[in-house]
Amino acid sequence: MKQLFGVPVIGALLLTACVTINVYFPAAEAKAAAREFVEKVIDEADKVQIKDGSGGGMAALRERVDFDPWMLLGIGSAQAQSAPDISIKTPAIQAIQARMESRFNGTLRAGFDSGALGFTSDGLISVRDAGKLELKDRVAMNAAVADDNRDRKAVYREVAVANGHPEWESQIRDVFAKQWVDSARSGWWYQSGGGWKQK
């Protein structure tokens, strides 16, 4: 009688163990993908720059080409093999990125340079001070901001969907929001704590 009772309990425990697999949001991979995307939008020429102040060396080589120094000794990184890669290379994402890059370098950069525009805390952009724009430029700048915000929302959704986890959209947006600020050039504005700050 004890064996009959024990077999179903063990089977139920094994079945339960198989069902409770959790998928965690890969924050480090998302940050790397966001950085690559944002730097290409803001300035193609600056995308190779190291923004973390490391100045080069092994850390810089690893960051630029995903180099693992342990591979030289034949030791692979188990974490790198099991961690999901956040893909930003789908045709839809690349089309959005190209539009944003063109718009940024064609219209929006002047707004950021003048202080009229700023990055919001939710990963969008906003006209922070319309007085910094010439009257004749305000309609075009407002249209560019609206178009860019549509593309920003679309790219956060597309990155989550392209990686098989639409539920990650808000986390993707948060990672990108931080990256826009991290990649902002000196003198540009961003929202922090409900107010505007200049970098």
Secondary structure in CASP SS format (residue, H / E / C, confidence):
PFRMAT SS
TARGET T0000
AUTHOR 0000-0000-0000
METHOD secondary structure of the structure
MODEL  1
M C 1.00
K H 1.00
Q H 1.00
L H 1.00
F H 1.00
G H 1.00
V H 1.00
P H 1.00
V H 1.00
I H 1.00
G H 1.00
A H 1.00
L H 1.00
L H 1.00
L H 1.00
T H 1.00
A H 1.00
C H 1.00
V H 1.00
T C 1.00
I C 1.00
N C 1.00
V C 1.00
Y C 1.00
F C 1.00
P C 1.00
A H 1.00
A H 1.00
E H 1.00
A H 1.00
K H 1.00
A H 1.00
A H 1.00
A H 1.00
R H 1.00
E H 1.00
F H 1.00
V H 1.00
E H 1.00
K H 1.00
V H 1.00
I H 1.00
D C 1.00
E H 1.00
A H 1.00
D H 1.00
K C 1.00
V C 1.00
Q C 1.00
I C 1.00
K C 1.00
D C 1.00
G C 1.00
S C 1.00
G C 1.00
G C 1.00
G H 1.00
M H 1.00
A H 1.00
A H 1.00
L H 1.00
R H 1.00
E H 1.00
R H 1.00
V H 1.00
D C 1.00
F C 1.00
D C 1.00
P H 1.00
W H 1.00
M H 1.00
L H 1.00
L H 1.00
G C 1.00
I C 1.00
G C 1.00
S C 1.00
A H 1.00
Q H 1.00
A H 1.00
Q H 1.00
S H 1.00
A C 1.00
P C 1.00
D C 1.00
I C 1.00
S C 1.00
I C 1.00
K C 1.00
T C 1.00
P H 1.00
A H 1.00
I H 1.00
Q H 1.00
A H 1.00
I H 1.00
Q H 1.00
A H 1.00
R H 1.00
M H 1.00
E H 1.00
S H 1.00
R H 1.00
F H 1.00
N H 1.00
G H 1.00
T H 1.00
L H 1.00
R H 1.00
A H 1.00
G H 1.00
F H 1.00
D H 1.00
S H 1.00
G C 1.00
A C 1.00
L E 1.00
G E 1.00
F E 1.00
T C 1.00
S C 1.00
D C 1.00
G C 1.00
L C 1.00
I E 1.00
S E 1.00
V E 1.00
R C 1.00
D C 1.00
A H 1.00
G H 1.00
K H 1.00
L C 1.00
E C 1.00
L H 1.00
K H 1.00
D H 1.00
R H 1.00
V H 1.00
A H 1.00
M H 1.00
N H 1.00
A H 1.00
A H 1.00
V H 1.00
A H 1.00
D H 1.00
D H 1.00
N H 1.00
R H 1.00
D H 1.00
R H 1.00
K H 1.00
A H 1.00
V H 1.00
Y H 1.00
R H 1.00
E H 1.00
V H 1.00
A H 1.00
V H 1.00
A H 1.00
N C 1.00
G C 1.00
H C 1.00
P H 1.00
E H 1.00
W H 1.00
E H 1.00
S H 1.00
Q H 1.00
I H 1.00
R H 1.00
D H 1.00
V H 1.00
F H 1.00
A H 1.00
K H 1.00
Q H 1.00
W H 1.00
V H 1.00
D H 1.00
S H 1.00
A C 1.00
R C 1.00
S C 1.00
G C 1.00
W C 1.00
W E 1.00
Y E 1.00
Q E 1.00
S E 1.00
G C 1.00
G C 1.00
G E 1.00
W E 1.00
K E 1.00
Q E 1.00
K C 1.00
END
